[in-house]
Amino acid sequence: LAFGCFSTQEKEWTKITPWDGVGRRIVIRAYGVVVESEFGFIRELRFKRDRSEAVVRLENTSASARTLKARIRGMWGVTARVNGEEVHAEDGWITIQVSCESEATAIAEVRIQK
C-alpha cells in the first residue's frame, strides 16, 4: 500500500506507520493520498477510506518547542477543519500546523467539510 511503511486496516480506517527512518513523506497511490512534512517527523497517518477524515501524528525531534508543518493531499473536499480551524485547500493541498513541545508528539485531526 505504501513503500517504507507498515499498513493496517481497522474497520473503515487505514493506518500507515513509516519505518524507513526518514518520516518526511507518505504516498498511498491506491488512494491518491500524500502527506508531506516540512518540519516534524511523521509517526503515523490514519485516514478513513472515504477520505473524509485523517489523523496525522507528528513528532518534534528538536530540543525546543516548534510549530510543526505538514500538508495532506487526496482528501475529498476543498474545505477542512484542522484541529477545529477552517482551512481551504490550495491546489489540492490542506495545510497542517500544530504547536509541539520539544521531543514530543502532536496530533492533527483533519475533517472535510461537506
C-alpha positions as CSV (number, residue, x, y, z in Angstrom):
1,L,0.0,0.0,0.0
2,A,2.8,2.4,0.9
3,F,6.6,2.0,0.4
4,G,8.8,2.2,3.6
5,C,5.7,1.9,5.8
6,F,3.6,-0.7,7.7
7,S,-0.1,-0.6,6.9
8,T,-3.1,-2.0,8.7
9,Q,-6.9,-1.8,8.3
10,E,-9.2,-1.1,11.2
11,K,-12.9,-1.1,10.1
12,E,-13.2,2.0,7.8
13,W,-9.8,3.4,8.8
14,T,-6.4,2.7,7.2
15,K,-3.3,3.2,9.4
16,I,0.1,3.9,7.9
17,T,3.3,3.8,10.1
18,P,6.6,4.8,8.5
19,W,9.5,2.5,9.3
20,D,12.1,3.8,6.9
21,G,13.6,6.3,9.4
22,V,13.0,9.5,7.3
23,G,9.4,10.2,8.2
24,R,9.0,13.2,5.8
25,R,6.6,11.8,3.2
26,I,3.9,9.2,2.9
27,V,2.5,8.3,-0.5
28,I,-0.5,5.9,-0.8
29,R,-1.0,5.6,-4.5
30,A,-4.0,3.2,-4.3
31,Y,-6.0,6.0,-2.6
32,G,-4.2,9.1,-4.0
33,V,-3.3,10.3,-0.5
34,V,0.0,12.1,0.1
35,V,1.3,13.6,3.3
36,E,4.5,15.7,3.4
37,S,6.1,17.2,6.4
38,E,8.0,20.5,6.2
39,F,9.1,20.3,9.8
40,G,8.3,17.3,12.0
41,F,8.7,13.5,11.7
42,I,5.5,11.8,10.5
43,R,5.0,9.0,13.1
44,E,1.5,7.8,11.9
45,L,-1.2,8.6,9.4
46,R,-4.8,7.3,9.8
47,F,-7.5,8.1,7.3
48,K,-11.0,6.9,6.5
49,R,-11.2,5.0,3.3
50,D,-13.8,7.5,2.0
51,R,-11.1,10.2,2.7
52,S,-13.4,12.4,4.8
53,E,-11.2,12.3,7.8
54,A,-7.5,11.9,8.6
55,V,-5.3,12.0,11.7
56,V,-1.6,12.8,11.4
57,R,0.8,12.2,14.4
58,L,3.9,14.4,14.1
59,E,7.0,14.4,16.3
60,N,9.1,17.3,17.2
61,T,12.7,16.0,17.3
62,S,14.3,19.3,18.1
63,A,15.4,20.5,21.5
64,S,12.9,23.4,21.6
65,A,9.2,23.9,21.1
66,R,8.3,24.4,17.5
67,T,5.3,24.7,15.1
68,L,5.2,21.5,13.1
69,K,4.2,22.0,9.5
70,A,2.8,19.4,7.1
71,R,0.3,19.1,4.3
72,I,-2.1,16.4,3.0
73,R,-3.5,15.8,-0.5
74,G,-6.1,13.3,-1.7
75,M,-8.9,14.1,0.7
76,W,-12.3,14.5,-0.9
77,G,-13.2,18.2,-0.4
78,V,-11.8,21.7,-0.7
79,T,-12.6,22.9,2.9
80,A,-11.5,21.1,6.0
81,R,-11.3,21.7,9.7
82,V,-7.8,21.0,11.1
83,N,-8.0,20.7,14.9
84,G,-11.1,22.8,14.7
85,E,-9.8,25.6,12.5
86,E,-11.2,26.0,9.0
87,V,-8.6,25.5,6.2
88,H,-9.1,25.9,2.5
89,A,-7.2,23.6,0.2
90,E,-4.7,25.2,-2.2
91,D,-4.0,23.2,-5.4
92,G,-5.5,20.2,-3.6
93,W,-3.2,20.5,-0.5
94,I,-4.6,21.0,3.0
95,T,-2.1,22.7,5.3
96,I,-1.5,21.4,8.8
97,Q,0.2,23.4,11.5
98,V,0.4,22.3,15.2
99,S,2.4,23.6,18.1
100,C,4.5,21.0,19.9
101,E,6.9,20.9,22.8
102,S,10.5,19.7,22.3
103,E,10.9,16.0,21.8
104,A,7.1,15.4,21.9
105,T,4.4,14.4,19.5
106,A,1.3,16.4,18.4
107,I,-1.9,15.2,16.7
108,A,-3.6,17.0,13.7
109,E,-7.2,15.9,13.1
110,V,-8.4,16.8,9.6
111,R,-12.2,16.6,8.8
112,I,-13.5,17.5,5.4
113,Q,-16.5,19.9,5.4
114,K,-19.4,18.8,3.3
